[in-house]
Amino acid sequence: MMRCRKCATRLNLDFGVNFQAKIYVELVWTRAMMPVASHLMIHAIAMLEIKNLHARVEDKEILRGINLSVNAGEVHAIMGPNGSGKSTLASVIAGKSGYEVTEGSVEINGKDLLDLAPEERAAAGVFLAFQYPVEIPGVTNTYFLRAALNNVRKNRGEPELSMTEFMKHIKSKVQLMEMDNSLLSRSVNEGFSGGEKKRNEIFQMAVLEPTLAILDETDSGLDIDALKTVANGVNTLRSTDRAIVVVTHYQRLLNYIVPDFVHILMDGRIVKSGGKELALELEERGYGFIEEELAAKA
Amino acid sequence: MIDLKSGNHSLVENFELMKGLLATYGPDSFQVLRDRAFRNFSEFGIPTTKDEEFKYLSLRALEEGHFKPAYGATIDRFQVEQTIVGQVDAITVTFVNGEHAPELSSAHILPAGVFIGSIKDGLAVYEDKIVQHIGEIASLKNKLGTSNDERFVHLNTAYLSEGAFIYIPEGVSLERPIHLLFLTSANHGPLVSHPRTLIVLEENSDAKVLETYLGLDGVYFTNAVTEVSVGPNAILEHTKFQQEQADSVHIANISVNQAENSIYTSNNINFGGKIARNDVNVWLDGEHTETWLNGTSVGLGHQAIDNHTRIDHAKPNCNSFEVYKAILGGHAIGVFNGKIFVYEDAQKTDAKQTNQALLLSRTATINTKPQLEIFADDVKCTHGATVGQLREESVFYLQSRGIPKAEAEALLVYAFAAEVLLKITIPGVREILEKVLFEKLSTTQELPEFVET
């Protein structure tokens, strides 16, 4: 039995009955290695590959050359002071209008994202948990989620779910997020508290099962209990075929969603990357020490 | 004003043609009503935009059109069943081009005393009730207001013939909804019909009525009047669904008298027609009544949809709630005029009026005018009018979850209308309206034109 060094997935090598027969060895060896090879291919192409991304809002350049590579199974945290471009990065990946990409590329599983409409990005597996979820009066949460899920399924070539099948599908996710059932029949986010809105975002993520989830300041406005519930939901969704990018100002959320990598974004660039300990260092010393480091280098 | 006496307008000429036939319907008092109404209409003629009540609605199509009287058209049952409302489970009375079509109506065993059919047939049973109410409820005589305009009611009354009649006697609660279906087929040239409806609910009765105006083909003019008497403690849910043909003119007056402790709900849904005008007038004739006026209209292309409502708070302690929504795209024109009169005696009146418009294009127009005239000093009256567009952040939110842009926009438009559609409780009707709404929105290219950032 083998395990992938990167993500610890078990890779089965099935040599079958003919292993002893010398004449077949070459052929059988190749066949047996197929799942391993294809698994390694996934790692060879990063799930999210951002190269030299420049983006502006009107005349103001906000992203000034972002490079970031996120593999399946990894959780990356992007931290930075206010105005550093964190939310812009999240919005550009999700395809929000009002941002002009002037240079660079964003790819998901080797596919160019920037030419796709937001709904096509969702179909490609991108999910953005909004910093400020939008209220949609008149559309119930259930109707909205089913329409979303069925569109995503259609794009994956899977059959649409009937109302009964849909309710079955979401039952465990409702429990996972400790959602009050009444929230399902209410209009999307309308009159939800700050915590309920954020919980609803992660609930949507659980239902839609994206391959790349970007959480934009999901911790803002949450009390400690809600934070734990939300973090628990996200942790449950961690898997070897899913990448999660957590955008946050504070280290607090990272106590609960422990990242594999931490990147520090300042002035539209990633200025420092490291492991989870970088977040702790940042918490202790503030963003000032990075600035000093940068100044010393210059 | 257009002088009809000098020109020979078809709406006047028809009267001479049909006089003999009309005289065969109803008692002599009907003839008196008809003659008086005809004189009134001929005197004032078709309104123009110089008339206060028609300031934003051009009726040139009526002025320039030539409309034949309608009679003799037949439609087979299969064709009716194939229409969007063909499967509504209700006690159905069908009219084709204004004429009663018993062969297209449904037969039901009704509780004793209940009458659902034509005015002509109803006269045999309830002549006193019909004579008492007809022409009276729709009259603005002795009511407040300086610019009252009743000429289309007069035009309708001049041609008073078969009509629809619903009578619910004291204490009867009718579970099954009633469907008055007015079909128009004008494939032999422009025609005019004047549907007349009288609905009488006696004390402690309860009913649900759906009035559908559905165009099948051709160009035509429908001029409808519906008079409603809601007795003491009675409850009526009254939904009107207008889906006329694209080049037709629909003018309708719904006039209601409410007795003490009654509850009346009007759901006024307008999707069709080139020109659609509704006057919904409610006279509160007893204390402790509750009135709900809900309206949704969708106008695209060059449609003009004009809703005038008036509530006469003539007695104290009455509540009225009004929500009118308009969705307008293309070059459509919407008009809302909401009058609330609070009479001197009507203390403790609580009236709330809301009017909201959603504009889908830069070239769509809404003219909105709340008009509150209050002569009592201890009342609560509020009104609010908003005009808006689809919000870009809402569209993006839905898109980011995988919902295509066009579907997201249609969903948001539907959500805007939903508040009103949700008020309709007749089984299956809301689903029909949703379907018509989505189809109407999906056939237009106008949606993405105008989104608020």
Interface residues (C-beta under 8 A of the other chain):
Chain A: A94 G95 K96 S97 G98 A117 P118 E119 R121 A122 A123 F127 L128 F130 P133 V134 I136 P137 G138 V139 F144 L145 A147 A148 L149 N151 V152 N155 S187 Q204 L208
Chain B: R391 E392 E393 S394 F396 Y397 L398 Q399 S400 R401 G402 I403 P404 K405 E407 A408 L411 L412 Y414 A415 F416 A417 A418 E419 T453
